[in-house]
Amino acid sequence: MEPTLTACPSCGKTNRIPAQSAGQPRCGNCKAGLPWIVSAGDADFAAVAERSPVPVLVDFWAEWCGPCRMVSPVLDQLARERPGRIKLVKVDVDSSPGLSRRFDVQAIPTLMVLVDGKVAARQAGAAPAGALRAWLDQALSGAAR
């Protein structure tokens, strides 16, 4: 579970973001919320995603998948728009066959929203940015109830 380096959208300072944490990442300089974008695999998925203090958007993808490469920047943007509200966890299906089997991933990209470790929403295939934004907002609004 390697930490990632993320530039603060408010002040531009680089921050080290842990893959797992009990809280939400904040900038060490200005204390603004930071986007939480990490990778996980078979060995650390439970700690990184299922025990997250915020809802998790899981992206099952592969490097060779063209639609995955098209959706990835949109997912990154959605995470940047919602600092402290979601955690984006990217799972490479080639490196994590156990998770692919466990969640019955038949096509990639497959997206899921986990709330308290349980699947709250699921979508397979690439979709336009607007459709992904609406799907995520609907999943998150259901999680807030």
Disulfide bonds with the S-S distance in Angstrom:
Cys65-Cys68 2.50
